[in-house]
């Protein structure tokens, strides 16, 4: 019997201490949890960066608790005194339920147990036997295949949440729009009239060649006439500079110029995004911006955006040159683009931004 048939928690902790792309994939599960438990206080436990995401998703998340690291979690260094303080803080909140959405549970279930919740729910390795705890806790064998969004929704359905809405969300805030405006980038670009190219990725094995990105950017500029905007974090400035040095056409350098929120505002008005499988690709999915996503070191069956009409994955194997495939998919998306960018480009800036936000809020309200 699903846990929520007999147990109505008032205070819920959700453990998902992962980078941006992985955390955005949990938005549908958070939405499902909120719809099933509308009166519960839901606390997201995540990496420090995710505090801003919890504020954006205030319809689903009430509180945020930063995760300080733990042995076996590669995302950040371990600091034992900080972890001890974290455990004390978590226990002081007296959670009724801790939901582990952080991987197969091999390591993360140890963290979930330390939170002091009355009950635990989440994934566990298929080989583990938790029979002695099943009268109180709810464990689902971790699926070894399937999309990440659907894996997490399988967990919430297992608990008794009915929602099957798979859409991502990333609400834009007034501060994002103000920062983008102050950066000067927005004044140089017409909404719906530029292409964003993002050559970076958190892991080196997921970075497609900068030479290939440069060739694709040149081809798209030559055929469409649209300006190319190169995006990336502060740490990716050198990578982006190498890409631009290999381009024949001019490019706007937006690397390191804004926070992630302002980058989202920039991407929201792009006609197209071309990127590696990294956080910005899930951002495009959340903002409903057409994209070509290059998979050179990860599994598109797990991480590619689910809307295959709007987002095109290209599997780049080490032994092949896939520039033609990327350009072909990008041209197809550009040709199929609706007239929405043209309609928005003629509207005042606040109206255009409101339309972008309203569009994705409407999509996020589907059940």
N, C-alpha and C positions, 0 to 999 in steps of 0.2 A: 504494500500500500504506500503511495507517495507520502513523504514526510509531512507535507503541508495539509494533508487530510486530517491529521490528528494533532498537529503542533503549529501554533501560531506565534512565532517569535516577535518580540517587540524591539529587540536590538540585534541587528545582523551585521557581522563583519564579512567583507569579501576580500580575500587575499589574491591579488594580481599584481605582483611587483615586477613588472616587465617594461621594456621600452615602448615607445609610442605606437608602433604598428601593432604589436601584440595586444596592447591595452585597448586600442580602438576596436579590435575584434571582439572585445568583451561587452561593448555597448549594448548589442541586442539582448544579451543575457541579463545585464543590469536592468534593462527596460522590462524584461519579462518578470524579473524578481520584484520590481516596484509594482507592477500591475497586480501581482498575486498578493503582495503584502503592502497595501497602500498606506497603512498606518504605522508601519515599522520605521525605526531609525536605521538607515543603511550607511555603514562606514566603509569607505574604500581604503584598503591598505595597499599602498603602492610606492614606487620609487618617488623621491621628492619632487621630480618634475610634474608628476600627475596631480599635484594639488590644483593646478590651474584647470586640468581636465575635470576634476570633481566640481569645481565652481561652474564650469560650462554646462555640466550635466546635473544641475541642481534639481531637476525634476526627478531624477533617479537616485541621486546620492546626497545624503544629508551632511556627511562629515568625512574628514580625511585624516588618516594616520600614516605618517611617512615611515617607510620600512628602511631600517639602517643597514641591512645586509646580514647574511648568514652563511656559514660554511656550506659549500655546494651550490650557492647562488652566484653565478659569474658576473652579474650585472653591476656590482659595486663592491668595494673592499669591505672586509669584515672588521667591525669595531666592537669588541665584546662589551665594554661599558655602555655604549649606545644601545646595543641590543638588550642588555639587562634593563635599561630605562624604558625601552620600547615595550618589553613584556609587562613591566609593572603598570605602565600606562594602559595597555590593552586590558589587563585584568581589572583595573579600576573601573572600566566601562561596563563590566558585567554583561558581556554579550550572551544572548540566549542561543545564538547560532553563529558558527563560523563556517563560511562557504569557501572551500579551497578551489580556486580556478587557476592555479599556477602549476601547469604541467601535470605529469602523471601521478604526482604525490610521493614519489620515492624519497624526496628530500622535503618538499613543502608540507607534507602531512605532519612532519615533526614540528614545524613552525605553527601549524594550525592547532595542534594539541596544546602548545604553550600559551595560547591566547586566553585560556581559562573559560571558554564558552561552555554552556550547559550541554550543547550538542554540536557535532561536526558533520558537515556534508561535503562531498567532493569526489574527486577522482582518486583512484588507487591503481597501482599496477595490477594487471590481471592475475599475476601469480601470488599476490598477497592474500592472506586469509584474515579477515577482520570479523569473523563470525561471532566472537565473544562480545563485540560492541554493537552489533546490528540492532539490538533492541532499542538502543538510544541514538546511534549515528546512522547516517545514510551514505553508503559508498557505491560508486558506479565505476565499473572496470573502465580504465582509460582506453578510448578507441584508438587503434593504431592506424586509422586512415580517415579520410574525410576532411572537409574544410574546417578551419579553426573556428569560425563563427558557428558552424553547425555542431561541432563538438561541444562547445559551451552551451548552446541551446539544448542539446541532448541532456546535459546535466540539469538545467532548470526544468525541463519537462519531466525528468526523472523525479524531481522534488515535488512536482505538482503544478508547475506554471504552464498555462495553456498557450501563451503567446508564441507564434512562429515568425514574427517579424524579424527579417534578417538585415534590415538596413542599418548602416552606420550613421553616426551624427557627430558633428563638430561645430557647435554654434559659434558664430562670430560675435565678438563683444565690441562695444564702442571703442574700447582702448586699442583693439587690433586695428580698426579703421583709422583711428587718430595716428597711431604709430606709422602705419603705411603712408598716410598722407604726409607726415612730418619727414619721412625718409626721402621724399622727393620722387620715389619710383612711380607712384600713382599719377603724377602730373606728366610723366613722360610716356605713358601707355594708355591706350584707349581700351576700355573693357570689352572683352570678347575679340580683341584684335592683336593678340600676341600668343606665343607658344612658350611655355616653361620647359626647360630641360634641366634635369637634376642628375648629374653624373656621380654623385657620392652615395655611400651606403655605410652603415655602421661597421659591417664586416667586410674585409678586403676581398674575400672570395665571392661576394655578391656584387662587386663593382665591375661593370662592363668596361671595356677599353675606352679611354678618353678619346682616342683617335676615331673609334667608331661613333661615339656620341657627336664629335665634331662633324663627321661626314653626314650624319643624319640631320643635324641642325642646319648645315649648309643646304642640303637637298630640300628641306622643308621651307627654308627661307626663299630659295630660288623658285620653287613652284607655287608658293602661296603668297609671297610678298610680306608675310607677317614677321614682325620683329621677334627675335629670339631672346629670351630672358634666362640667364643661367642662375639657378638657385642652389643653395647649400648652406651649411652651418659655418660658423667661424673657423672650425677645424678643417673645413673643406675648401678654403680659399685657394690653396696651392693647387689642388686637384682641378678646380674650376679654371684657374689661370692657365694651366696646361691645356685644357680643352679649348679655351678661347684662342690660345696661341696657334692652334692647329686649324682654326676656322678661316675660311675665305671671307665670309660675310660678317658684318658687325654684330655684336651681342651686348645686351645690357647686363651688367654684372650686379646681381642681387645677393651674392654670397655673403653671409655674415652681417647683412645690413639690417636685419630685423629679428625680432623674437619669433618663436614658432607660430604664435597667434597672428602676427602681422604677415608672416609667410602664408598662412592659411588664407588671409584676405587677398593676397596677391594671386595665389593659385585659384581662388574662387572666381576671379574675373578672367582667367585664361581661357583661350579657345581649346587648348590641348596641353596635356602634360606628357612628357617622355621621361621615364625614370627607371632606375633599378628597383628591385623589390626591397623597399625600405619604407620608413614612416610616411613619407610624402605620398606614396602610392595609395596607402589606406586613407590618407587625408583627401585625395582626389575622389576616392569612393564615397567618403562621407559628404563631400561637397557636390557630388554629381557632376564632376568635371571630366570630360572624356580623357582617357589616358592609354598609353602604350607602356606596359610594364615588362622590363627585361629580366628574365630569371636566369642567372648564370651560376648560382650556388645554392638555390633553395627550390622547394617543391611548389609549382603553381597550383597543384590540386589542393594544397592546404592554404596557400597564402594569396592567390590571385583574387582580385575583387570579383564578387559573385555575379555582377551584371556584365555578362560577356558581350552584350551589345554596345555598352558604353566604355568598357575597359578591355583591352586586348593584351593578353599575355603572349610573350615571345620567348621561347626556350632557347637560350644561347649556349650551345655546347662549345667546349674548348676547341674542338677541331673544325669549327665552321665560322664563316663570315655571314652574319645574319643582318647586315645593314639593310639589304634590300627588303627583307621581311618586315623590319621595323618601319622603314619608310612607307612601304605599301599599306601597312595597317594604319599608320598615322594619316596618310592621304585619304584613306577610306573614311576615317573618323572626321577629318576636316570637311570632306565633301558631304557627309551625312549630318553635319552640325545643324541644329535647328536655327531659326531666325531669332531665338531668344537673346543671344549676345547683341545682335543688331538693335533689337528693341530697347535693351537696357542701356546701350551705349549712348542713345539719344536722350536718356533721362538724367536728371541731376544726380550728383554723387550719392546723397542720402537715399534717394529712391532706388538707385541701382543696388546699393548694399542691402537695403531692406528686402528687396526682391530675392537676393541670394539667400539671406537668412530665412525668409519665409518659405522659400522653396524647400530647403532641407528640413525645416521644422514640420512642414506638411508631410513630407515623405516619412519622417520619423514617427508620425502619429498613426500610421497604418497598423492594423492588427491582423 
